[in-house]
């Protein structure tokens, strides 16, 4: 693995390790003292922490067996090989499209001291090439505290995001930007740093909160950052949450009926969750919306943003942007194998879908020879075309009613539970990149 670390206690020193043209911009984005409501990592208790399993030894010389769920037919958990088969990613990789030349930016909080060794073990197990990873902590991060629930959650999230973005786009470079804390203001500052310094081609964010919990100032700053990213041709993804049509209440007690920010921003492609079943070798069998005991695919309608034009053919409510836009496997009972702190585990939730969709766009960037920018107009146009059924798996069963909150049902085409559905990557990429020369 090729690793570059830029870890400092202020934007000034961090940017000195970069280049002069970036220096002034970074100084302008230095945040004040940490403030704001905390966002929740999508690997936190609202999704899959309870399903983390220390099932085997990933020590340096060990060749661990797969967990029992990977041996069953149909497959009930996924490794790099089976998820590539299920979502038709493997044919793209076999054509030499691996994300080479594209950079995925992952926004997370705090740090993961074991990341280098964990990713190396994950790569060795699945036969992946060494990862070109650069880590920035532009405003500093605290020393890791294993007793901090937030730090442990984001440490785990970092492993999931990096490992699975790499699994989908093994040739892409990855930039990890670590926010100082889980506070929404710090996470937005980290995202702004990535955009202002143009660190990559696609950004993924596996965290969120109820829209009402973020201050108007944070929402305005965040939206401005996303608009700038779109203008630069940067694609942005965010997970839609793991409590169905609800999110954690702002005081941390109970849930409220709410869409999740940042996924609800119209410049962002929100990623919901499904229950994917696959057969021998990962062959796609069926898929339904995710709603099981620990969680459900986040989805609903924004109270902050009006319906964007690209959604007009799919929903009548012109006062509210619907989310998610797309979906990906998320049910912990059909989760993803990953490595964290030297241990193997199985994880689920919309946490894992956002970085994998970022990997898909990295593949498309290489295939098309250019950045895609926001893909929402493209995918919704596809959603009303004859090519929709070959590029997406339309999810038509299930609902995201959860924790006493009535939600929304899956239906043909787009819905505020699983969006337009999950990808058939080999058929989707030609549509994303458009005709040759465009």
N, C-alpha and C positions, 0 to 999 in steps of 0.2 A: 504494500500500500504506500502510495506517495502522499505524505501528510505535510501540510503547512499550517502552522499555528500562529495566530495573531491575537494574543491574549494580553490585554492591558487594563488599566483602570481609568481610561478616559479616551475620548475620541481622538484627541490630538496625537497621542503616542501611537494609537492604532493606525492612523492614516499615514504617519511617517514611515510605517513599514510597507505602505503601498506605493503610491506615486504622487508627485507634486500636483497634477491636475485635480486629484481627488481631495486634496487637503482642505481647501476652502469650503467645499460643499459639506464635508463631514463636520467641520467646526460649527456650521450653521444648524446642524441637526442634533447637536449634543443636548440631551434632555436635562431638565431641572431635576431636583430630587424626586425619587420614585413616588408616584401617586397614582391613584385610580383604582377601580374595582379589579379584582383578580379574574383573569380568564382561566378556564379549566382545560388542562391537557386532556385530549381525547382518550388517553390510556388511563385516566383517573378512575375513581370508583364508579362513576356513572357509566362506564363502559366495561372494561375488561380486566381490571386488576385482579379480581377474584378468580380469573381463569388463567393467571400466570402459573405455569407448572414447572418446577425444577425436575424435569423428567430424565435428564441424562448428564453425562460429564462432557464438557467441551474444553477440557484441558488441552494444552498445546499439542500433545502427541496422540490424543485420543481420536478414534474414528467412531463416533457414537452411532448407535442404531437410531432409526427414525422412531418417533413415538407411535403408540398403537393406532392412533387415529389415522395415520398416513398409510397403514397397511390394510385398512378395511375397504371394502367395496360396497357401496360407493365411498369415495374418499371423504373423510370428515375433518381433515385439516390440510393445509396447503404449504408446500415448499415452492422454491423457485421453479422447479421443473413442472409441477402440476398446474400452477396458476398460469404459467405461460401457455400450456396446452389448452386449458379451459377457456381462456379469453383470446385465443388465437394470436398470441404474441410470438410464439416460436417461429412461424414461417417468416416473420419480418426479420428476426435476428438471423435466420439462415440466409437471408439475402444480403447480409453484411450491414444492415441497419441496426446499430446498437446504441445510438445516441452520441456517437463520436462527434466531437466539435461543439456539443451543446452542454450547457451548464444548468444544473438544477440547484436552486437556492432553497434551503430549508430554514424556516424561522422557528426557533424554540427558545426556551428560557433555561437559565442556570447552566449546568454542564454535565458531562458524562465522562468521567476520568478513564473509564475502561473501554471507551468507544473504539480506539484503534485495534485493540486485541479482539474485541467482540466482533467487529466487522471482518477482521482477518479470519476468524474461525467460521463465521457465516459464509464467507467467500470460499474457503477451502472445502467446506462441506458440500456446497452446491457447484463447485467447479467454476466459480466466477473469477474474472480477472481482477487484479489488484485495483483498488479504488483510488482515484486522484481526489483527495479530500482536503479542503481548506477550511479552517475554522476561524471565525472572527468573534471576538467579544468586545465590540467597540466602546462600550460604556462600563466594562468590567462586570465580573460575576463573583458572587461570594464563594468561599470555600465550600465544598460539598458537605452537607449535613445529612447523614443517613436517617436522622430522626425527623426530618422535615418531610411531611407528606407531599407538599408541592414540589420540592426538589427531587424526591424519588420518582414522582409521577413524570416529571419532565425528563429526568435522566432516562427512564424507560422509553418515553416518547422519542427521544433522540435516536435510540437504537432502532426502534421500529421504522422511523422515517428514513434514516440513512440506509439501513439494510434493504428495505423493500423498494425504495427508489432505485437503488443500485441493481437489484434483482431484475427489474423490468427494463432498465436502460443501462446495461453493464459497461457500455463505452462512454457514458456521459461523465463529466466531472460533477462533483457535488461541493457546494459551499454551504456550510452551516453557520448561521448567524445566531449567536446566543444573546438573548435579552438579559438584563440585569435581574429581572424578577418576573413573576407571573402577572404582574399588574398590567392592565390593558395599555396604559400609557407607555410602559417600557417595551411591550411587544410591538406596539405601533412604531415606536422609535427605532427598534431593530429593523422592522420592515422598511421604514423610510431610509435608513442607512443603506440597506441593500439596493433600493431603487435609486437613490441619489447617486450611488457609486456604480450603478449599472453592473452589479456583480454576476448576473446570470440571465438566462433566457426564460425561465419558468420558476415561479415561486410557489411553495406549498406551505400551508399552515394547518396543523392538526390541533386546533384549540378553538375555544369560543365561549360565548356567554349569551344570556338573554339580551335582546336589543335594549331593553329599558335600563339595564344595569350599567351600560357605558354612558359616560357624560356626552352631551352634545358636542363639546370641544373635541373629545377623542374621536367621535364618529366623523366630524368634519375633517379632522386631520387624516384619519384613516382613508376616507373617501378621496381626498386630494392625492394621497400617496398612490392609491389604486388607479386613479385617472392618469397620473404621470407614468405609471408602469405601462398602462395600455398604450399611451402615446409613444413609449420607447419600444413597443412590440413585445413586452413581457407578458406572458400568460400567468394568471393567478388562480390557484385552487385553495379551497378551505373545506374542512369537514363540516357536515351539517349538524353534528351533535348526535348523542346516543340516548336521548330520552323521549323519542317520538316527537309529538307536537309540543312538548314541554321543554323547558330548560330549568336548571337550578335557580331557585329564587335568589334575589340579590343579597338577602341576608344569610344565605346558605341553608335556610330551613325550608324543606319541601321544594315544590316545583311550581312553575307558572307557565301558562299558555303563551308561547313565544317562539318566533324564529330565532336562529342563532346568528350573531355577528362574529366574525366578518363574512361568513358564507352568504349572508343575505344581500351584501353589496352587489349592485348590478354589474360592476366591473369584474366580479369574482365568479368563477365557476364552482358552485357548491356541490359537494359530493356526499350523497346519501348512501344507505347500506342495504344489502340483500343477504339472503341465505342461499348460497350456491352449493349445488350438489354436482359432483363429477365422478365419473367411473374410472375404469382402469386407464392408467397413463394420464389421467387428468381430463379425459373426454367430457365435454359439457353435457350434462343431463337435464338439469332444470334449475330454475331460480325463482324465488319469491321474495317479497319484501321482508326485511328483518324486523321481527318483533318476538322476542323471547323473554324469559324471566329477568335477565340482567339489563335489558335495554331494547331500544327500537330505533330505527332510522329517523334522524331528525328531519323535520319538514313542516312547512306551513307557509304563512304569508307575512311579509314584512309590515311593520307599522312605521317604518322610516322611509321606505322607497316606493314610489309608484311603480306600476307595472311597466317594465321596459318594452319597447316596441317589438323586440324579438319574441316576446311571450304572447303577444296579442292573439295569434291564431289558436292558442292552447288554453287560455283561461279568460273568463269574462270580467273578472274583477280588475278594472283599470286603475284602482286606487292602491294596489298592493303588488309588489314583486313576489313571485312564488319561488320557493326553494325546496329541495335541491334541483340542480340542473341535470345531473347524471348520477349514477350509482356504481357500487362495486361491492364485492363480497365483504360482509362485516360481522355476521353472526359468530360469536365465540365458539359455537358448536361446530362451525366449519372454518375455524380460524387459521392464522398464519404462524408458521414456525419461525422463531427469531431467537437471537442470543442477547442476553443482558447480564452484565456483571459475571461473565463466565458461565452462565447457566443457559440451558435451552428452555424455551417455553412456547406456549401457544397463546396467541392474542387475537382479539377481534375488534370490532367497532369501526366507525367511519374514520378513525385515526389512521388506519392502514390504507384506506382508499385514496385519500388525497395525494400522498407521495407517489402512489403507483400511477395515478392519472398524470401526475407531473412527469413520470418516466415515459408514459405514452407520448406526451407532447414532445419530450426530448427526442424520441425516435422520429416523430413527424418533422421536427426541425431539421434533422439530418437528411431525411428523405426529400424534403422540399428545398433544402439549401437556404432556408430563411426562418426567422422567427415568425411564430403564428400570431402573437398578440392575443387579445381576448378571443376566445373561440365560441362565445355564446351565440352570436348571430349565425355563425356557420352551422352549429349543431342544431339550432332550432329550425333553420331553413331545411336542413337534412330531415328533421323530424316530420315535416309535411311533404316529403318527397318519396318517390318510389324506392330510393336507396336506403330508407330508414331501416327496414326489416333486415337488411344484410349487415348494416354497420352497428346496430344496437340490438341487444336482447330486451325486448319490451316486457317489463314486469307488470303483471296484471292481477296478482293475488296478494292479499294481506292488507293490513292497515297499521297506522302508527299511533293508535290510541294507547296511552301508557300512563301509569301512576294516577289513574282516575281522570285524566285529561282526554276528552274525545278528540281524535285526530282525523286523518284523511285516508281514504282507501286508494289502493293501486287501481289503475284503470288503463285501457289502451291508450298509447301515446304518452304525453307528459302528465305527471301528477305530482302533488306536493308531498310525496312520500319517497318515491324512487326516481323522480325526474324523468328523463327520457329513457332511462334504463342503463344497463351495463354494456361495456364495449365488446365488439368483435374487432379486435385491433387491426388485423390484416385488411379488413374491408373499410375500417374507419379512416385510417391514415390517408389514403388517396383523396378522400373527401376533405379532410382537414387542410391538406396542403394545396388543394385546388389544381387547376390545369397547369401543365408545364409552362414556365415563363411568368406566372403570376406571383 
